[in-house]
């Protein structure tokens, strides 16, 4: 999985605005999941092939439902839910 022309970090979200992603590099990403009035932050390091494919799908918009996001949007979610 080599995305030599890809600048990191990359930002994505699900079209339902319930999950936000910050892709740090080809092996790491952060995920904010909004659940009701709460949110959880997960830091994922891809060690297994399915996790690596997930990052590849996020970068290339392979699966339906992924949309572009911004650093500002991701940071706003971190601040709003006190996840920093």
N, C-alpha and C positions, 0 to 999 in steps of 0.2 A: 504494500500500500504506500505508494510514493506520490505525494502531491507537491512536487518541487516548486511549483509556481504559486502555491497557496501561502498567503500571509496569515499569521496567527497573532492574536486570537481572532476567531470567527464567532459570530453570534447567530443563534437560531432560536425559534420558538415554535410551539405547536399552534396550529390555526385556531384552536379553542382558547388560546392565551392562558393555559393552565400549567405549561411546562416551558421553562426558559433554559437555554444552553449557552455556555461559554466554552468553546473548543480551544483549549490552550495549545495543543499540538496534535500530532497524529496518534498519540497514545494517552492523552489526558483530556478530560473535560469536566466541567462543573454543571450541575443540573439543579434548578430550583423547581420544586413541585408545589403548586398551590392546591391545598386541600381545604375546602370550606373557607374559614377565616384564618387559617394557619398556612405556613409554608415550611418546607424542609429543604436544606441545602445538602447535596451529595457531591463529593469529590471523587471522581472515578478515574482510576488508572487502568487502562486496557492491558490486561495480561493474557486474556484468553481470546481466541479468534472471534467469537460472537461480539465481544466488546469492541474489537478493532473494526469489525464490519459496521457496527453502530456508528462509530465516528466517521467512517467512510461515507455512510448513507447521509449523515448530517451535513457533511461538507458538500456532497454532490446533489443534495435534494432528491435522492433516489426514491424515497417513499413519499406518498401523498401526505399532506398535513404539515410538512416542515415549511416554515417561512423565514425570511431574513429578519433579523432583529439588530439591535444596536447595543453598543457598550452602555450608553445612557439608560436604555430600557432595562438592561440587566442590573446595573448599579441601582436603579430606582427600586427594583424588586428587593435587592439585598437590604437597602435602607428601610424601605417600608415595613418589612417583616423582621428587622433587627437580626439579620443573618451574618453580619460582618464580624 
